[in-house]
């Protein structure tokens, strides 16, 4: 699914960037190229970051 239609960035590309350790919207946007045109993808990227980074924090606490 496209997260950023303007730059043709998919949810898989965003997830891959987050899985590489990026934890800010700006970092993900710079890495993937998303977000530079209309900005509609910003909220989707933030939601993905919140979910992935929260899961990462939970795993770290459990260890």
mmCIF file of the N, C-alpha and C atoms, coordinates in Angstrom:
data_MODEL
# 
_entry.id   MODEL 
# 
loop_
_atom_site.group_PDB 
_atom_site.id 
_atom_site.type_symbol 
_atom_site.label_atom_id 
_atom_site.label_alt_id 
_atom_site.label_comp_id 
_atom_site.label_asym_id 
_atom_site.label_entity_id 
_atom_site.label_seq_id 
_atom_site.pdbx_PDB_ins_code 
_atom_site.Cartn_x 
_atom_site.Cartn_y 
_atom_site.Cartn_z 
_atom_site.occupancy 
_atom_site.B_iso_or_equiv 
_atom_site.pdbx_formal_charge 
_atom_site.auth_seq_id 
_atom_site.auth_comp_id 
_atom_site.auth_asym_id 
_atom_site.auth_atom_id 
_atom_site.pdbx_PDB_model_num 
ATOM 1   N N  . UNK A 1 1  ? 0.846  -1.170 0.000  1.00 0.00 ? 1  UNK A N  1 
ATOM 2   C CA . UNK A 1 1  ? 0.000  0.000  0.000  1.00 0.00 ? 1  UNK A CA 1 
ATOM 3   C C  . UNK A 1 1  ? 0.898  1.241  0.000  1.00 0.00 ? 1  UNK A C  1 
ATOM 4   N N  . UNK A 1 2  ? 0.498  2.236  -0.769 1.00 0.00 ? 2  UNK A N  1 
ATOM 5   C CA . UNK A 1 2  ? 1.258  3.480  -0.796 1.00 0.00 ? 2  UNK A CA 1 
ATOM 6   C C  . UNK A 1 2  ? 0.951  4.319  0.437  1.00 0.00 ? 2  UNK A C  1 
ATOM 7   N N  . UNK A 1 3  ? 2.002  4.732  1.119  1.00 0.00 ? 3  UNK A N  1 
ATOM 8   C CA . UNK A 1 3  ? 1.880  5.668  2.229  1.00 0.00 ? 3  UNK A CA 1 
ATOM 9   C C  . UNK A 1 3  ? 1.985  7.080  1.670  1.00 0.00 ? 3  UNK A C  1 
ATOM 10  N N  . UNK A 1 4  ? 2.914  7.271  0.750  1.00 0.00 ? 4  UNK A N  1 
ATOM 11  C CA . UNK A 1 4  ? 3.118  8.567  0.100  1.00 0.00 ? 4  UNK A CA 1 
ATOM 12  C C  . UNK A 1 4  ? 2.888  8.389  -1.398 1.00 0.00 ? 4  UNK A C  1 
ATOM 13  N N  . UNK A 1 5  ? 1.733  8.853  -1.848 1.00 0.00 ? 5  UNK A N  1 
ATOM 14  C CA . UNK A 1 5  ? 1.394  8.727  -3.259 1.00 0.00 ? 5  UNK A CA 1 
ATOM 15  C C  . UNK A 1 5  ? 2.272  9.649  -4.103 1.00 0.00 ? 5  UNK A C  1 
ATOM 16  N N  . UNK A 1 6  ? 2.558  10.827 -3.586 1.00 0.00 ? 6  UNK A N  1 
ATOM 17  C CA . UNK A 1 6  ? 3.348  11.817 -4.338 1.00 0.00 ? 6  UNK A CA 1 
ATOM 18  C C  . UNK A 1 6  ? 4.730  11.291 -4.719 1.00 0.00 ? 6  UNK A C  1 
ATOM 19  N N  . UNK A 1 7  ? 5.352  10.538 -3.821 1.00 0.00 ? 7  UNK A N  1 
ATOM 20  C CA . UNK A 1 7  ? 6.710  10.032 -4.047 1.00 0.00 ? 7  UNK A CA 1 
ATOM 21  C C  . UNK A 1 7  ? 6.748  8.514  -4.232 1.00 0.00 ? 7  UNK A C  1 
ATOM 22  N N  . UNK A 1 8  ? 5.564  7.883  -4.309 1.00 0.00 ? 8  UNK A N  1 
ATOM 23  C CA . UNK A 1 8  ? 5.443  6.432  -4.516 1.00 0.00 ? 8  UNK A CA 1 
ATOM 24  C C  . UNK A 1 8  ? 6.207  5.632  -3.463 1.00 0.00 ? 8  UNK A C  1 
ATOM 25  N N  . UNK A 1 9  ? 6.023  5.995  -2.195 1.00 0.00 ? 9  UNK A N  1 
ATOM 26  C CA . UNK A 1 9  ? 6.660  5.293  -1.081 1.00 0.00 ? 9  UNK A CA 1 
ATOM 27  C C  . UNK A 1 9  ? 5.620  4.375  -0.441 1.00 0.00 ? 9  UNK A C  1 
ATOM 28  N N  . UNK A 1 10 ? 5.987  3.114  -0.282 1.00 0.00 ? 10 UNK A N  1 
ATOM 29  C CA . UNK A 1 10 ? 5.052  2.127  0.255  1.00 0.00 ? 10 UNK A CA 1 
ATOM 30  C C  . UNK A 1 10 ? 5.218  1.947  1.762  1.00 0.00 ? 10 UNK A C  1 
ATOM 31  N N  . UNK A 1 11 ? 4.220  1.291  2.356  1.00 0.00 ? 11 UNK A N  1 
ATOM 32  C CA . UNK A 1 11 ? 4.289  0.985  3.778  1.00 0.00 ? 11 UNK A CA 1 
ATOM 33  C C  . UNK A 1 11 ? 5.461  0.054  4.078  1.00 0.00 ? 11 UNK A C  1 
ATOM 34  N N  . UNK A 1 12 ? 5.803  -0.816 3.147  1.00 0.00 ? 12 UNK A N  1 
ATOM 35  C CA . UNK A 1 12 ? 6.944  -1.717 3.345  1.00 0.00 ? 12 UNK A CA 1 
ATOM 36  C C  . UNK A 1 12 ? 8.253  -0.937 3.412  1.00 0.00 ? 12 UNK A C  1 
ATOM 37  N N  . UNK A 1 13 ? 8.385  0.087  2.583  1.00 0.00 ? 13 UNK A N  1 
ATOM 38  C CA . UNK A 1 13 ? 9.597  0.912  2.611  1.00 0.00 ? 13 UNK A CA 1 
ATOM 39  C C  . UNK A 1 13 ? 9.697  1.678  3.928  1.00 0.00 ? 13 UNK A C  1 
ATOM 40  N N  . UNK A 1 14 ? 8.569  2.195  4.396  1.00 0.00 ? 14 UNK A N  1 
ATOM 41  C CA . UNK A 1 14 ? 8.561  2.921  5.669  1.00 0.00 ? 14 UNK A CA 1 
ATOM 42  C C  . UNK A 1 14 ? 8.890  1.958  6.806  1.00 0.00 ? 14 UNK A C  1 
ATOM 43  N N  . UNK A 1 15 ? 8.279  0.785  6.806  1.00 0.00 ? 15 UNK A N  1 
ATOM 44  C CA . UNK A 1 15 ? 8.548  -0.206 7.850  1.00 0.00 ? 15 UNK A CA 1 
ATOM 45  C C  . UNK A 1 15 ? 10.012 -0.624 7.846  1.00 0.00 ? 15 UNK A C  1 
ATOM 46  N N  . UNK A 1 16 ? 10.589 -0.784 6.673  1.00 0.00 ? 16 UNK A N  1 
ATOM 47  C CA . UNK A 1 16 ? 12.004 -1.158 6.582  1.00 0.00 ? 16 UNK A CA 1 
ATOM 48  C C  . UNK A 1 16 ? 12.887 -0.073 7.196  1.00 0.00 ? 16 UNK A C  1 
ATOM 49  N N  . UNK A 1 17 ? 12.576 1.185  6.924  1.00 0.00 ? 17 UNK A N  1 
ATOM 50  C CA . UNK A 1 17 ? 13.350 2.293  7.497  1.00 0.00 ? 17 UNK A CA 1 
ATOM 51  C C  . UNK A 1 17 ? 13.238 2.295  9.018  1.00 0.00 ? 17 UNK A C  1 
ATOM 52  N N  . UNK A 1 18 ? 12.033 2.063  9.523  1.00 0.00 ? 18 UNK A N  1 
ATOM 53  C CA . UNK A 1 18 ? 11.823 2.035  10.975 1.00 0.00 ? 18 UNK A CA 1 
ATOM 54  C C  . UNK A 1 18 ? 12.568 0.850  11.584 1.00 0.00 ? 18 UNK A C  1 
ATOM 55  N N  . UNK A 1 19 ? 12.514 -0.294 10.919 1.00 0.00 ? 19 UNK A N  1 
ATOM 56  C CA . UNK A 1 19 ? 13.204 -1.489 11.419 1.00 0.00 ? 19 UNK A CA 1 
ATOM 57  C C  . UNK A 1 19 ? 14.719 -1.330 11.425 1.00 0.00 ? 19 UNK A C  1 
ATOM 58  N N  . UNK A 1 20 ? 15.236 -0.404 10.635 1.00 0.00 ? 20 UNK A N  1 
ATOM 59  C CA . UNK A 1 20 ? 16.669 -0.116 10.633 1.00 0.00 ? 20 UNK A CA 1 
ATOM 60  C C  . UNK A 1 20 ? 17.055 0.779  11.803 1.00 0.00 ? 20 UNK A C  1 
ATOM 61  N N  . UNK A 1 21 ? 16.066 1.198  12.601 1.00 0.00 ? 21 UNK A N  1 
ATOM 62  C CA . UNK A 1 21 ? 16.362 1.973  13.801 1.00 0.00 ? 21 UNK A CA 1 
ATOM 63  C C  . UNK A 1 21 ? 15.939 3.422  13.766 1.00 0.00 ? 21 UNK A C  1 
ATOM 64  N N  . UNK A 1 22 ? 15.356 3.874  12.674 1.00 0.00 ? 22 UNK A N  1 
ATOM 65  C CA . UNK A 1 22 ? 14.912 5.266  12.616 1.00 0.00 ? 22 UNK A CA 1 
ATOM 66  C C  . UNK A 1 22 ? 13.680 5.433  13.505 1.00 0.00 ? 22 UNK A C  1 
ATOM 67  N N  . UNK A 1 23 ? 13.662 6.488  14.299 1.00 0.00 ? 23 UNK A N  1 
ATOM 68  C CA . UNK A 1 23 ? 12.551 6.670  15.240 1.00 0.00 ? 23 UNK A CA 1 
ATOM 69  C C  . UNK A 1 23 ? 11.974 8.076  15.214 1.00 0.00 ? 23 UNK A C  1 
ATOM 70  N N  . UNK A 1 24 ? 12.171 8.802  14.136 1.00 0.00 ? 24 UNK A N  1 
ATOM 71  C CA . UNK A 1 24 ? 11.508 10.103 14.018 1.00 0.00 ? 24 UNK A CA 1 
ATOM 72  C C  . UNK A 1 24 ? 10.920 10.226 12.619 1.00 0.00 ? 24 UNK A C  1 
ATOM 73  N N  . UNK A 1 25 ? 9.870  11.012 12.543 1.00 0.00 ? 25 UNK A N  1 
ATOM 74  C CA . UNK A 1 25 ? 9.223  11.234 11.256 1.00 0.00 ? 25 UNK A CA 1 
ATOM 75  C C  . UNK A 1 25 ? 10.209 11.832 10.256 1.00 0.00 ? 25 UNK A C  1 
ATOM 76  N N  . UNK A 1 26 ? 10.988 12.771 10.711 1.00 0.00 ? 26 UNK A N  1 
ATOM 77  C CA . UNK A 1 26 ? 11.961 13.429 9.832  1.00 0.00 ? 26 UNK A CA 1 
ATOM 78  C C  . UNK A 1 26 ? 12.969 12.422 9.275  1.00 0.00 ? 26 UNK A C  1 
ATOM 79  N N  . UNK A 1 27 ? 13.490 11.545 10.137 1.00 0.00 ? 27 UNK A N  1 
ATOM 80  C CA . UNK A 1 27 ? 14.456 10.540 9.685  1.00 0.00 ? 27 UNK A CA 1 
ATOM 81  C C  . UNK A 1 27 ? 13.847 9.619  8.630  1.00 0.00 ? 27 UNK A C  1 
ATOM 82  N N  . UNK A 1 28 ? 12.622 9.166  8.886  1.00 0.00 ? 28 UNK A N  1 
ATOM 83  C CA . UNK A 1 28 ? 11.959 8.263  7.946  1.00 0.00 ? 28 UNK A CA 1 
ATOM 84  C C  . UNK A 1 28 ? 11.696 8.971  6.621  1.00 0.00 ? 28 UNK A C  1 
ATOM 85  N N  . UNK A 1 29 ? 11.264 10.217 6.695  1.00 0.00 ? 29 UNK A N  1 
ATOM 86  C CA . UNK A 1 29 ? 10.979 10.975 5.473  1.00 0.00 ? 29 UNK A CA 1 
ATOM 87  C C  . UNK A 1 29 ? 12.252 11.222 4.667  1.00 0.00 ? 29 UNK A C  1 
ATOM 88  N N  . UNK A 1 30 ? 13.344 11.527 5.347  1.00 0.00 ? 30 UNK A N  1 
ATOM 89  C CA . UNK A 1 30 ? 14.616 11.743 4.650  1.00 0.00 ? 30 UNK A CA 1 
ATOM 90  C C  . UNK A 1 30 ? 15.122 10.446 4.019  1.00 0.00 ? 30 UNK A C  1 
ATOM 91  N N  . UNK A 1 31 ? 14.957 9.352  4.719  1.00 0.00 ? 31 UNK A N  1 
ATOM 92  C CA . UNK A 1 31 ? 15.433 8.054  4.234  1.00 0.00 ? 31 UNK A CA 1 
ATOM 93  C C  . UNK A 1 31 ? 14.623 7.560  3.035  1.00 0.00 ? 31 UNK A C  1 
ATOM 94  N N  . UNK A 1 32 ? 13.303 7.724  3.093  1.00 0.00 ? 32 UNK A N  1 
ATOM 95  C CA . UNK A 1 32 ? 12.430 7.172  2.055  1.00 0.00 ? 32 UNK A CA 1 
ATOM 96  C C  . UNK A 1 32 ? 12.076 8.162  0.955  1.00 0.00 ? 32 UNK A C  1 
ATOM 97  N N  . UNK A 1 33 ? 12.229 9.448  1.231  1.00 0.00 ? 33 UNK A N  1 
ATOM 98  C CA . UNK A 1 33 ? 11.825 10.467 0.267  1.00 0.00 ? 33 UNK A CA 1 
ATOM 99  C C  . UNK A 1 33 ? 10.376 10.877 0.408  1.00 0.00 ? 33 UNK A C  1 
ATOM 100 N N  . UNK A 1 34 ? 9.663  10.269 1.335  1.00 0.00 ? 34 UNK A N  1 
ATOM 101 C CA . UNK A 1 34 ? 8.250  10.594 1.545  1.00 0.00 ? 34 UNK A CA 1 
ATOM 102 C C  . UNK A 1 34 ? 8.106  11.967 2.196  1.00 0.00 ? 34 UNK A C  1 
ATOM 103 N N  . UNK A 1 35 ? 6.941  12.558 2.010  1.00 0.00 ? 35 UNK A N  1 
ATOM 104 C CA . UNK A 1 35 ? 6.585  13.753 2.765  1.00 0.00 ? 35 UNK A CA 1 
ATOM 105 C C  . UNK A 1 35 ? 7.012  15.087 2.223  1.00 0.00 ? 35 UNK A C  1 
ATOM 106 N N  . UNK A 1 36 ? 7.645  15.152 1.109  1.00 0.00 ? 36 UNK A N  1 
ATOM 107 C CA . UNK A 1 36 ? 8.148  16.428 0.627  1.00 0.00 ? 36 UNK A CA 1 
ATOM 108 C C  . UNK A 1 36 ? 7.200  17.238 -0.229 1.00 0.00 ? 36 UNK A C  1 
ATOM 109 N N  . UNK A 1 37 ? 6.045  16.672 -0.582 1.00 0.00 ? 37 UNK A N  1 
ATOM 110 C CA . UNK A 1 37 ? 5.165  17.369 -1.512 1.00 0.00 ? 37 UNK A CA 1 
ATOM 111 C C  . UNK A 1 37 ? 3.922  17.887 -0.796 1.00 0.00 ? 37 UNK A C  1 
ATOM 112 N N  . UNK A 1 38 ? 2.929  17.046 -0.562 1.00 0.00 ? 38 UNK A N  1 
ATOM 113 C CA . UNK A 1 38 ? 1.667  17.530 0.011  1.00 0.00 ? 38 UNK A CA 1 
ATOM 114 C C  . UNK A 1 38 ? 1.584  17.341 1.521  1.00 0.00 ? 38 UNK A C  1 
ATOM 115 N N  . UNK A 1 39 ? 2.361  16.406 2.088  1.00 0.00 ? 39 UNK A N  1 
ATOM 116 C CA . UNK A 1 39 ? 2.385  16.199 3.531  1.00 0.00 ? 39 UNK A CA 1 
ATOM 117 C C  . UNK A 1 39 ? 1.301  15.299 4.083  1.00 0.00 ? 39 UNK A C  1 
ATOM 118 N N  . UNK A 1 40 ? 0.423  14.779 3.247  1.00 0.00 ? 40 UNK A N  1 
ATOM 119 C CA . UNK A 1 40 ? -0.665 13.927 3.741  1.00 0.00 ? 40 UNK A CA 1 
ATOM 120 C C  . UNK A 1 40 ? -0.158 12.626 4.362  1.00 0.00 ? 40 UNK A C  1 
ATOM 121 N N  . UNK A 1 41 ? 1.003  12.185 3.964  1.00 0.00 ? 41 UNK A N  1 
ATOM 122 C CA . UNK A 1 41 ? 1.540  10.921 4.475  1.00 0.00 ? 41 UNK A CA 1 
ATOM 123 C C  . UNK A 1 41 ? 2.133  11.060 5.876  1.00 0.00 ? 41 UNK A C  1 
ATOM 124 N N  . UNK A 1 42 ? 2.329  12.256 6.323  1.00 0.00 ? 42 UNK A N  1 
ATOM 125 C CA . UNK A 1 42 ? 2.983  12.495 7.605  1.00 0.00 ? 42 UNK A CA 1 
ATOM 126 C C  . UNK A 1 42 ? 2.279  11.788 8.761  1.00 0.00 ? 42 UNK A C  1 
ATOM 127 N N  . UNK A 1 43 ? 0.956  11.838 8.791  1.00 0.00 ? 43 UNK A N  1 
ATOM 128 C CA . UNK A 1 43 ? 0.224  11.205 9.891  1.00 0.00 ? 43 UNK A CA 1 
ATOM 129 C C  . UNK A 1 43 ? 0.329  9.682  9.826  1.00 0.00 ? 43 UNK A C  1 
ATOM 130 N N  . UNK A 1 44 ? 0.352  9.121  8.625  1.00 0.00 ? 44 UNK A N  1 
ATOM 131 C CA . UNK A 1 44 ? 0.505  7.668  8.483  1.00 0.00 ? 44 UNK A CA 1 
ATOM 132 C C  . UNK A 1 44 ? 1.885  7.219  8.941  1.00 0.00 ? 44 UNK A C  1 
ATOM 133 N N  . UNK A 1 45 ? 2.889  7.990  8.590  1.00 0.00 ? 45 UNK A N  1 
ATOM 134 C CA . UNK A 1 45 ? 4.254  7.672  9.012  1.00 0.00 ? 45 UNK A CA 1 
ATOM 135 C C  . UNK A 1 45 ? 4.364  7.759  10.528 1.00 0.00 ? 45 UNK A C  1 
ATOM 136 N N  . UNK A 1 46 ? 3.761  8.778  11.122 1.00 0.00 ? 46 UNK A N  1 
ATOM 137 C CA . UNK A 1 46 ? 3.788  8.919  12.578 1.00 0.00 ? 46 UNK A CA 1 
ATOM 138 C C  . UNK A 1 46 ? 3.106  7.735  13.252 1.00 0.00 ? 46 UNK A C  1 
ATOM 139 N N  . UNK A 1 47 ? 1.972  7.304  12.724 1.00 0.00 ? 47 UNK A N  1 
ATOM 140 C CA . UNK A 1 47 ? 1.267  6.160  13.300 1.00 0.00 ? 47 UNK A CA 1 
ATOM 141 C C  . UNK A 1 47 ? 2.122  4.896  13.229 1.00 0.00 ? 47 UNK A C  1 
ATOM 142 N N  . UNK A 1 48 ? 2.795  4.684  12.109 1.00 0.00 ? 48 UNK A N  1 
ATOM 143 C CA . UNK A 1 48 ? 3.672  3.521  11.980 1.00 0.00 ? 48 UNK A CA 1 
ATOM 144 C C  . UNK A 1 48 ? 4.840  3.612  12.950 1.00 0.00 ? 48 UNK A C  1 
ATOM 145 N N  . UNK A 1 49 ? 5.399  4.801  13.093 1.00 0.00 ? 49 UNK A N  1 
ATOM 146 C CA . UNK A 1 49 ? 6.499  5.002  14.042 1.00 0.00 ? 49 UNK A CA 1 
ATOM 147 C C  . UNK A 1 49 ? 6.046  4.718  15.465 1.00 0.00 ? 49 UNK A C  1 
ATOM 148 N N  . UNK A 1 50 ? 4.898  5.266  15.834 1.00 0.00 ? 50 UNK A N  1 
ATOM 149 C CA . UNK A 1 50 ? 4.385  5.069  17.191 1.00 0.00 ? 50 UNK A CA 1 
ATOM 150 C C  . UNK A 1 50 ? 4.223  3.589  17.499 1.00 0.00 ? 50 UNK A C  1 
ATOM 151 N N  . UNK A 1 51 ? 3.648  2.859  16.562 1.00 0.00 ? 51 UNK A N  1 
ATOM 152 C CA . UNK A 1 51 ? 3.413  1.431  16.768 1.00 0.00 ? 51 UNK A CA 1 
ATOM 153 C C  . UNK A 1 51 ? 4.721  0.652  16.857 1.00 0.00 ? 51 UNK A C  1 
ATOM 154 N N  . UNK A 1 52 ? 5.602  0.858  15.897 1.00 0.00 ? 52 UNK A N  1 
ATOM 155 C CA . UNK A 1 52 ? 6.856  0.094  15.855 1.00 0.00 ? 52 UNK A CA 1 
ATOM 156 C C  . UNK A 1 52 ? 7.784  0.452  17.010 1.00 0.00 ? 52 UNK A C  1 
ATOM 157 N N  . UNK A 1 53 ? 7.904  1.739  17.317 1.00 0.00 ? 53 UNK A N  1 
ATOM 158 C CA . UNK A 1 53 ? 8.815  2.153  18.385 1.00 0.00 ? 53 UNK A CA 1 
ATOM 159 C C  . UNK A 1 53 ? 8.280  1.743  19.750 1.00 0.00 ? 53 UNK A C  1 
ATOM 160 N N  . UNK A 1 54 ? 6.950  1.733  19.905 1.00 0.00 ? 54 UNK A N  1 
ATOM 161 C CA . UNK A 1 54 ? 6.360  1.272  21.156 1.00 0.00 ? 54 UNK A CA 1 
ATOM 162 C C  . UNK A 1 54 ? 6.640  -0.219 21.337 1.00 0.00 ? 54 UNK A C  1 
ATOM 163 N N  . UNK A 1 55 ? 6.476  -0.994 20.273 1.00 0.00 ? 55 UNK A N  1 
ATOM 164 C CA . UNK A 1 55 ? 6.775  -2.426 20.341 1.00 0.00 ? 55 UNK A CA 1 
ATOM 165 C C  . UNK A 1 55 ? 8.244  -2.663 20.657 1.00 0.00 ? 55 UNK A C  1 
ATOM 166 N N  . UNK A 1 56 ? 9.112  -1.858 20.069 1.00 0.00 ? 56 UNK A N  1 
ATOM 167 C CA . UNK A 1 56 ? 10.554 -1.970 20.317 1.00 0.00 ? 56 UNK A CA 1 
ATOM 168 C C  . UNK A 1 56 ? 10.859 -1.686 21.787 1.00 0.00 ? 56 UNK A C  1 
ATOM 169 N N  . UNK A 1 57 ? 10.215 -0.666 22.353 1.00 0.00 ? 57 UNK A N  1 
ATOM 170 C CA . UNK A 1 57 ? 10.429 -0.306 23.754 1.00 0.00 ? 57 UNK A CA 1 
ATOM 171 C C  . UNK A 1 57 ? 9.924  -1.411 24.679 1.00 0.00 ? 57 UNK A C  1 
ATOM 172 N N  . UNK A 1 58 ? 8.793  -2.011 24.333 1.00 0.00 ? 58 UNK A N  1 
ATOM 173 C CA . UNK A 1 58 ? 8.249  -3.099 25.159 1.00 0.00 ? 58 UNK A CA 1 
ATOM 174 C C  . UNK A 1 58 ? 9.191  -4.298 25.166 1.00 0.00 ? 58 UNK A C  1 
ATOM 175 N N  . UNK A 1 59 ? 9.748  -4.624 23.996 1.00 0.00 ? 59 UNK A N  1 
ATOM 176 C CA . UNK A 1 59 ? 10.688 -5.751 23.927 1.00 0.00 ? 59 UNK A CA 1 
ATOM 177 C C  . UNK A 1 59 ? 11.945 -5.459 24.737 1.00 0.00 ? 59 UNK A C  1 
ATOM 178 N N  . UNK A 1 60 ? 12.395 -4.225 24.714 1.00 0.00 ? 60 UNK A N  1 
ATOM 179 C CA . UNK A 1 60 ? 13.597 -3.850 25.460 1.00 0.00 ? 60 UNK A CA 1 
ATOM 180 C C  . UNK A 1 60 ? 13.351 -3.962 26.961 1.00 0.00 ? 60 UNK A C  1 
ATOM 181 N N  . UNK A 1 61 ? 12.160 -3.584 27.409 1.00 0.00 ? 61 UNK A N  1 
ATOM 182 C CA . UNK A 1 61 ? 11.843 -3.672 28.834 1.00 0.00 ? 61 UNK A CA 1 
ATOM 183 C C  . UNK A 1 61 ? 11.723 -5.118 29.284 1.00 0.00 ? 61 UNK A C  1 
ATOM 184 N N  . UNK A 1 62 ? 11.231 -5.975 28.405 1.00 0.00 ? 62 UNK A N  1 
ATOM 185 C CA . UNK A 1 62 ? 11.050 -7.383 28.743 1.00 0.00 ? 62 UNK A CA 1 
ATOM 186 C C  . UNK A 1 62 ? 12.381 -8.126 28.829 1.00 0.00 ? 62 UNK A C  1 
ATOM 187 N N  . UNK A 1 63 ? 13.385 -7.607 28.174 1.00 0.00 ? 63 UNK A N  1 
ATOM 188 C CA . UNK A 1 63 ? 14.685 -8.291 28.140 1.00 0.00 ? 63 UNK A CA 1 
ATOM 189 C C  . UNK A 1 63 ? 15.476 -8.078 29.402 1.00 0.00 ? 63 UNK A C  1 
# 
